[in-house]
Amino acid sequence: MKYLEYTPLDRINDFLSHVNLGERTIKGCLEAYSCKHTGTDKKLSLSLENEIFDYLGKSSDADSSSPVEYLMCRSRCRKTLIYLLLSLYHMYPDYDFSAVNAHQFFTEESWDSFKQIFDVYMFEASKEWLDANEGSALLETLYKALDEVRYFFINIKRRQRGNMVKLLNLLAVQVVKVAECELYTYNPEADADPFLEKGAIWSYHFFFYNRRLKRVVSFRFSCVSNLVSEGHLLDDSSFDEDGEIFDGMDM
């Protein structure tokens, strides 16, 4: 998986890096990846696939109608799972993700459910965005950024009659093209979530996967309590001590 740099995503990332709402902060990040194997990806991909096969061989009595079995048994779906896992490995290189626990983190979602979650949980952040960017909604900007066609020139040198001739090729690159994407959520248990921060109130992690372009965009966003992160809240022992003070009093 190769990390892809796109200026339109940087603008949104700069805004979502720290949206302070007083007692809480909204944070978010967009990352784009090409599904082309780089470095140790091929070895890791084979290891994950072997893990899936071993799991299937040991669980012949498992419910074949479950989403996990469906995702693992079909070659096309299995490749999707591995691409999503490889993306996570690149985002969290120190964390060990297990393919057989995929049911903990990947669920296919509809665009309606994504929009509903975004509208509810990112409502205040979207208001802040509108104040800073008149007439441009945050979700609309996100869609446009993912679809944006970016042009750039690449110098190609070709040997012709003994001379080096530079040719400029104009190339169009799309991030993922939203209309063609499959949408997945990453939703693990709290102790298996490397994205979860201290004081987190809620968090969501979505993946936009374009099978044709072989690209993945990760979009994670969360809300963190500023009171907890700054150490302003008392721990449980403090509350126990307070309870002793009021013992014997008529309350």
C-alpha atoms as one frame of an Amber mdcrd trajectory, in Angstrom:
protein
   0.000   0.000   0.000   1.380   3.360  -1.002   0.386   6.538   0.805  -0.985
   9.129  -1.659  -0.643  12.846  -1.063  -3.568  15.017  -2.191  -3.802  18.722
  -1.470  -7.663  18.769  -1.304  -7.526  16.263   1.572  -4.855  18.316   3.352
  -7.234  21.277   3.608  -9.848  19.167   5.393  -7.207  17.489   7.568  -5.854
  20.849   8.688  -9.344  21.841   9.841 -10.140  18.516  11.514  -6.813  18.277
  13.324  -8.309  20.179  16.282 -11.859  21.554  16.352 -12.171  22.913  19.903
 -15.781  23.062  21.121 -15.089  24.098  24.711 -15.411  21.018  26.900 -14.704
  18.677  23.999 -12.669  18.525  20.802 -13.516  16.989  17.434 -10.604  15.383
  15.599 -10.472  13.773  12.185  -8.089  12.556   9.506  -8.299  11.460   5.853
  -5.618   9.215   4.344  -5.479   7.868   0.781  -3.668   4.701  -0.270  -2.970
   2.888  -3.502  -3.507  -0.882  -3.238  -0.232  -1.541  -5.044   2.021  -3.636
  -2.826   5.143  -1.930  -1.505   7.893  -3.084   0.819   6.692  -5.976   2.983
   3.054  -5.762   1.783   3.259  -8.901  -0.365   4.632 -11.008   2.488   2.092
  -9.588   4.922  -0.733 -10.134   2.430   0.192 -13.825   2.057   0.417 -14.169
   5.841  -3.067 -12.675   6.307  -4.548 -14.905   3.598  -2.976 -18.011   5.150
  -4.412 -16.970   8.507  -7.875 -16.790   6.924  -7.513 -20.226   5.313  -6.313
 -21.753   8.601  -9.295 -20.243  10.376 -11.747 -21.583   7.795 -10.177 -25.028
   8.013 -10.684 -25.122  11.771 -14.222 -23.746  11.759 -16.119 -26.060   9.407
 -19.119 -25.916  11.712 -19.292 -22.129  11.586 -22.389 -20.441  10.222 -21.609
 -20.051   6.498 -24.324 -17.408   6.165 -22.594 -14.964   8.529 -21.029 -11.810
   7.050 -17.585 -12.901   8.279 -17.731 -16.250   6.512 -19.085 -14.582   3.382
 -16.226 -12.079   3.401 -13.576 -14.704   4.058 -14.754 -17.465   1.704 -15.107
 -15.452  -1.486 -11.826 -14.563  -3.190 -12.977 -11.089  -4.213 -14.196 -10.227
  -0.718 -11.081 -11.752   0.816  -8.897  -9.403  -1.226 -10.981  -6.452  -0.036
 -10.492  -7.506   3.582  -6.733  -7.816   3.076  -6.499  -4.372   1.441  -8.354
  -2.844   4.384  -6.104  -4.649   6.844  -2.980  -3.527   4.983  -4.259   0.050
   5.190  -4.568  -0.315   8.960  -1.065  -1.769   9.181   0.305   1.299   7.392
  -1.627   3.663   9.664  -0.677   1.809  12.858   2.635  -0.015  12.145   3.125
  -0.956  15.810  -0.255  -2.640  16.157  -0.887  -6.312  15.314  -4.154  -6.802
  13.439  -5.672 -10.259  13.089  -7.507 -11.312   9.939  -9.667 -13.850  11.781
 -11.019 -11.100  14.024 -12.244  -9.144  11.006 -15.809  -9.329  12.281 -14.674
  -6.994  15.048 -13.792  -4.219  12.698 -15.214  -4.355   9.179 -18.868  -4.004
   8.239 -20.178  -2.892   4.869 -22.241   0.280   5.182 -24.693   2.193   3.026
 -24.146   5.792   1.989 -27.340   6.780   3.784 -26.049   5.416   7.094 -22.700
   7.184   6.620 -24.430  10.493   5.910 -26.699  10.054   8.917 -23.759   9.362
  11.247 -21.796  12.277   9.807 -24.718  14.708  10.048 -25.394  13.801  13.695
 -21.883  13.485  15.138 -20.126  16.092  12.997 -22.930  18.660  13.233 -21.006
  21.144  15.394 -17.777  20.651  13.463 -19.690  21.277  10.236 -21.002  24.570
  11.685 -17.439  25.608  12.508 -16.407  24.733   8.945 -19.244  26.827   7.494
 -18.213  29.816   9.576 -14.680  29.575   8.229 -15.658  28.590   4.667 -18.760
  30.495   3.638 -21.221  28.579   1.478 -19.262  25.320   1.448 -20.619  22.454
   3.574 -18.030  20.130   5.143 -19.602  16.905   3.817 -19.970  18.369   0.328
 -16.330  19.486   0.419 -15.320  15.988   1.519 -17.143  14.382  -1.425 -15.603
  16.842  -3.870 -12.124  16.284  -2.456 -12.443  12.531  -2.913 -13.698  12.970
  -6.469 -11.379  15.772  -7.481  -9.324  15.323 -10.623  -5.806  16.571 -10.134
  -3.538  17.349 -13.049   0.185  17.272 -13.026   3.057  17.032 -15.478   5.572
  14.259 -15.584   8.770  14.584 -17.565   9.453  11.494 -19.620  12.788  11.143
 -21.338  12.876   9.214 -24.594  15.968   8.431 -26.626  15.354   9.368 -30.257
  18.097   9.444 -32.928  20.720   9.679 -30.212  19.136  12.739 -28.576  17.224
  12.986 -25.318  13.785  14.464 -25.966  11.602  15.537 -23.067   7.915  14.843
 -23.443   5.337  16.337 -21.117   2.395  14.058 -20.450  -0.722  15.493 -18.864
  -2.215  12.936 -16.496  -5.526  12.988 -14.615  -5.650  11.345 -11.230  -8.788
  10.733  -9.181  -8.602   9.964  -5.495 -11.300   7.284  -5.238 -14.404   8.496
  -7.167 -17.055   8.293  -4.452 -19.915   7.008  -6.645 -17.948   3.823  -7.390
 -16.828   3.150  -3.822 -17.748   0.395  -1.423 -18.041   1.752   2.100 -16.885
  -0.057   5.241 -16.743   0.821   8.928 -14.014  -0.190  11.348 -15.653  -0.893
  14.685 -13.528  -2.954  17.111 -13.818  -3.456  20.834 -12.308  -0.607  22.838
  -9.217  -2.624  23.844  -8.543  -3.480  20.183  -8.833   0.062  18.850  -5.457
   1.800  18.340  -7.274   4.996  17.350  -9.104   5.355  20.674  -7.720   8.208
  22.765  -7.961   8.900  26.482 -11.191  10.721  27.167 -12.822   9.608  23.917
 -16.596  10.151  23.927 -17.183   8.523  20.550 -15.195   7.593  17.463 -15.888
   6.352  13.912 -13.630   4.970  11.236 -14.797   4.590   7.626 -13.068   3.201
   4.543 -13.914   4.170   0.962 -12.712   1.390  -1.334 -12.708   1.723  -5.140
 -12.198  -1.723  -6.614 -11.598  -0.448 -10.168  -9.028   2.188  -9.225  -7.610
  -0.060  -6.475  -7.539   2.720  -3.942  -8.588   3.080  -0.330  -9.332   6.247
   1.614  -9.528   6.057   5.398 -11.669   8.620   7.222 -11.590   8.553  10.994
 -13.142  11.106  13.296 -13.712  11.243  17.037 -14.771  13.415  19.948 -12.519
  13.757  23.002 -13.378  15.291  26.373 -11.059  18.206  27.108 -11.765  17.792
  30.828 -10.454  14.218  30.850  -7.514  14.896  28.548  -6.461  17.863  30.697
  -6.876  15.864  33.925  -9.671  18.012  35.357 -11.956  15.110  36.243 -11.530
  13.286  39.520 -10.905   9.555  39.514 -13.121   6.991  41.261 -11.051   7.050
  44.478 -11.726  10.787  44.874 -15.456  10.149  44.725 -15.100   7.404  47.353
 -13.333   9.830  49.691 -16.044  12.422  49.155 -18.617   9.790  50.054 -16.976
   9.187  53.425 -17.254  12.881  54.317 -21.024  12.790  53.988 -21.504   9.504
  55.887 -23.951   9.912  58.766 -25.406  13.156  57.444 -29.046  13.557  56.593
 -29.114  14.078  52.872
